[in-house]
């Protein structure tokens, strides 16, 4: 499963780059690449064989990177989802605002045990928001990750929690006060600020190209590239040339 999802993500990202699409399509594109095994994971039954082919996605929950198996599987634990890891991925890769390092000696979540009443992941995580020192980060991380909670640890869609048997609650409030009810709302909120995503991409591409970290002295250049990219429709080729 992990091999197929990695292949899919490479094909998807490669298509945006090679077709010179707006880089913002990484968040919003309505298509992906599937073979039969991965299509079954996505609940799509009319794709046959091992060969990957481009498929238009009618289920908006799968649009863009947020609905892709590679991201969903890579930000989960083997036995359950990990909303904190998913939230961290969004902050680092989309928003470009990684959270602070956690304080030392943070206890792990109390996992469900046989014979005890099973809790949802949201209920397990509630203790992370009990103290102000925890809420400072988890108040931002948790709503992002929990918005993807309808996707299980391998990226399959589910409406009910496997252990607790209760309906999935993917609602939350973003730091700016926006109320969201799941992955579609989260994607729309992130895509509504394209400059932030393109700035994150610019910083990461410049870091790769220069072989060093980007610091505050570089930010006027970064912001200038983003402004130019906006005028050019965020096309990938133009963004790369501006960085070069």
C-alpha positions as CSV (number, residue, x, y, z in Angstrom):
1,X,0.0,0.0,0.0
2,X,2.7,2.5,0.9
3,X,4.6,1.8,-2.4
4,X,1.5,2.5,-4.4
5,X,0.6,5.7,-2.5
6,X,4.2,7.0,-3.0
7,X,4.0,6.3,-6.7
8,X,0.7,8.1,-6.9
9,X,2.0,11.1,-5.2
10,X,5.1,11.3,-7.4
11,X,2.9,11.1,-10.5
12,X,0.5,13.7,-9.2
13,X,3.2,16.2,-8.2
14,X,5.1,15.6,-11.5
15,X,2.0,16.3,-13.6
16,X,1.6,19.7,-12.0
17,X,5.2,20.6,-12.6
18,X,5.6,19.2,-16.2
19,X,2.3,20.7,-17.3
20,X,3.3,24.0,-15.9
21,X,0.1,24.3,-13.9
22,X,-0.4,26.8,-11.1
23,X,1.5,25.4,-8.1
24,X,-1.7,26.0,-6.1
25,X,-3.2,23.1,-7.9
26,X,-1.2,20.9,-5.6
27,X,-3.9,21.9,-3.0
28,X,-7.0,21.8,-5.2
29,X,-6.5,19.6,-8.3
30,X,-9.6,17.4,-9.1
31,X,-7.6,14.4,-10.4
32,X,-5.0,11.9,-9.4
33,X,-3.2,8.7,-10.6
34,X,-4.6,5.3,-9.6
35,X,-4.1,1.6,-10.3
36,X,-6.6,-1.0,-9.2
37,X,-5.1,-1.6,-5.7
38,X,-5.0,2.1,-4.8
39,X,-8.4,2.7,-6.4
40,X,-9.9,0.2,-4.1
41,X,-8.5,2.0,-1.2
42,X,-10.2,5.2,-2.5
43,X,-13.5,3.4,-3.0
44,X,-13.3,3.6,-6.8
45,X,-14.3,0.3,-8.5
46,X,-13.8,0.9,-12.2
47,X,-10.0,1.0,-12.4
48,X,-8.5,-2.3,-13.3
49,X,-4.9,-3.6,-13.5
50,X,-1.5,-2.5,-12.0
51,X,-0.8,0.3,-14.4
52,X,-1.4,3.8,-13.1
53,X,-3.7,6.1,-15.1
54,X,-5.1,9.6,-14.6
55,X,-8.5,9.6,-12.9
56,X,-10.9,12.5,-12.4
57,X,-12.0,12.5,-8.8
58,X,-15.7,13.1,-8.2
59,X,-15.2,12.9,-4.4
60,X,-14.0,16.4,-3.4
61,X,-12.5,14.9,-0.1
62,X,-9.7,13.4,-2.3
63,X,-8.8,16.7,-4.2
64,X,-5.3,18.0,-3.8
65,X,-2.6,16.8,-1.4
66,X,-4.8,16.6,1.6
67,X,-6.7,13.6,0.2
68,X,-3.7,11.7,-1.0
69,X,-2.8,8.3,0.6
70,X,0.9,9.0,0.9
71,X,0.4,12.1,3.1
72,X,-2.4,10.4,5.2
73,X,-0.5,7.2,5.7
74,X,2.8,9.0,6.4
75,X,1.2,11.1,9.2
76,X,-0.4,8.2,11.0
77,X,0.7,5.6,13.5
78,X,0.5,1.9,12.5
79,X,-2.7,1.4,14.6
80,X,-4.4,4.7,14.5
81,X,-4.5,8.2,13.1
82,X,-2.3,10.9,14.5
83,X,-4.0,14.3,14.1
84,X,-0.9,16.1,15.7
85,X,1.3,14.7,12.9
86,X,-1.2,15.7,10.2
87,X,-1.5,19.2,11.7
88,X,2.3,19.5,11.9
89,X,2.6,18.4,8.2
90,X,0.1,21.1,7.2
91,X,1.9,23.8,9.2
92,X,5.3,22.8,7.8
93,X,4.5,22.0,4.2
94,X,1.5,24.2,3.4
95,X,1.5,27.2,5.8
96,X,5.2,27.4,6.3
97,X,4.7,28.0,10.1
98,X,6.1,25.0,11.9
99,X,5.1,24.6,15.5
100,X,7.5,25.1,18.4
101,X,9.3,22.0,19.7
102,X,7.2,20.3,22.4
103,X,8.4,20.6,26.0
104,X,10.3,17.7,27.5
105,X,8.6,14.7,29.3
106,X,5.3,15.0,27.5
107,X,3.3,11.8,28.4
108,X,2.1,9.7,25.5
109,X,-1.7,9.4,24.9
110,X,-3.4,6.7,26.9
111,X,-4.3,4.1,24.2
112,X,-7.5,2.0,24.2
113,X,-7.3,-1.3,26.1
114,X,-9.4,-4.4,25.8
115,X,-12.2,-4.4,28.3
116,X,-12.3,-0.7,28.7
117,X,-14.6,1.8,27.0
118,X,-12.9,2.8,23.7
119,X,-12.3,6.5,23.2
120,X,-12.1,8.3,19.8
121,X,-8.7,9.9,19.0
122,X,-10.4,13.3,19.6
123,X,-11.3,12.2,23.1
124,X,-7.8,10.9,23.7
125,X,-6.3,14.2,22.7
126,X,-8.5,16.3,24.9
127,X,-6.0,16.3,27.7
128,X,-3.5,18.1,25.4
129,X,-5.6,21.2,25.6
130,X,-6.1,21.1,29.4
131,X,-3.1,23.4,30.2
132,X,-2.3,26.7,28.6
133,X,1.3,25.6,27.9
134,X,-0.1,22.7,25.8
135,X,-3.0,24.7,24.2
136,X,-0.5,27.2,22.7
137,X,0.4,24.6,20.1
138,X,-2.4,22.0,20.3
139,X,-5.0,24.7,19.8
140,X,-3.6,25.2,16.4
141,X,-2.4,21.7,15.5
142,X,-5.4,19.7,16.6
143,X,-8.1,21.4,14.5
144,X,-6.0,20.9,11.4
145,X,-5.3,17.3,12.0
146,X,-8.8,16.4,13.2
147,X,-10.3,17.9,10.0
148,X,-8.7,14.9,8.3
149,X,-10.0,12.4,10.8
150,X,-12.5,10.8,8.4
151,X,-9.4,9.3,6.8
152,X,-8.1,6.3,8.7
153,X,-4.4,5.4,9.3
154,X,-4.0,4.1,5.7
155,X,-6.1,6.8,4.1
156,X,-9.4,5.0,3.7
157,X,-12.6,7.1,4.2
158,X,-14.7,6.2,7.2
159,X,-17.7,7.7,8.8
160,X,-17.4,6.0,12.2
161,X,-14.5,5.5,14.6
162,X,-13.3,1.8,14.4
163,X,-12.7,1.4,18.1
164,X,-15.3,3.6,19.7
165,X,-18.0,2.9,17.1
166,X,-19.2,6.5,17.2
167,X,-19.5,9.0,14.3
168,X,-16.3,10.8,13.3
169,X,-16.3,14.4,14.4
170,X,-14.0,16.3,12.0
171,X,-15.2,19.8,13.0
172,X,-13.0,22.5,14.5
173,X,-12.0,26.2,14.6
174,X,-9.0,27.5,12.9
175,X,-6.7,30.1,14.5
176,X,-8.4,32.9,12.6
177,X,-11.8,31.9,13.9
178,X,-13.0,30.1,10.8
179,X,-15.2,27.2,11.7
180,X,-14.6,24.0,9.6
181,X,-16.5,20.8,9.3
182,X,-13.9,18.5,7.7
183,X,-11.4,18.2,4.9
184,X,-13.3,20.2,2.3
185,X,-13.6,23.2,4.5
186,X,-9.9,22.9,5.5
187,X,-8.7,22.7,1.9
188,X,-10.8,25.8,1.0
189,X,-9.4,27.7,4.0
190,X,-5.8,26.9,3.0
191,X,-6.4,27.6,-0.7
192,X,-8.0,31.0,0.1
193,X,-4.5,32.3,1.0
194,X,-2.5,31.1,-2.0
195,X,0.4,33.5,-1.3
196,X,1.2,31.7,1.9
197,X,1.4,28.4,0.2
198,X,3.5,29.8,-2.6
199,X,5.8,31.5,-0.1
200,X,6.3,28.1,1.6
201,X,7.1,26.5,-1.7
202,X,9.5,29.4,-2.6
203,X,11.4,29.1,0.7
204,X,11.8,25.3,0.3
205,X,12.9,25.5,-3.3
206,X,15.4,28.3,-2.5
207,X,16.7,26.3,0.5
208,X,17.3,23.4,-1.9
209,X,18.8,25.6,-4.6
210,X,21.1,27.5,-2.3
211,X,22.0,24.6,0.0
212,X,21.4,26.7,3.1
213,X,18.6,27.8,5.3
214,X,16.6,30.9,4.4
215,X,16.7,33.6,7.1
216,X,15.1,37.0,7.6
217,X,17.5,38.8,5.3
218,X,16.2,36.6,2.4
219,X,12.5,37.4,3.1
220,X,12.2,40.6,1.0
221,X,13.5,38.5,-2.0
222,X,11.0,35.7,-1.2
223,X,8.1,38.1,-0.9
224,X,9.0,39.7,-4.2
225,X,9.1,36.3,-5.9
226,X,5.6,35.5,-4.5
227,X,4.2,38.9,-5.7
228,X,5.6,38.2,-9.2
229,X,4.3,34.7,-9.1
230,X,0.8,36.0,-8.3
231,X,0.8,38.2,-11.4
232,X,1.9,35.2,-13.4
233,X,-1.0,33.0,-12.1
234,X,1.4,31.0,-9.8
235,X,2.6,28.9,-12.8
236,X,5.3,26.5,-11.9
237,X,7.8,27.3,-14.7
238,X,7.7,31.1,-14.0
239,X,8.1,30.5,-10.3
240,X,11.2,28.4,-10.8
241,X,12.7,31.0,-13.2
242,X,12.0,33.8,-10.7
243,X,13.8,31.8,-8.0
244,X,16.8,31.1,-10.4
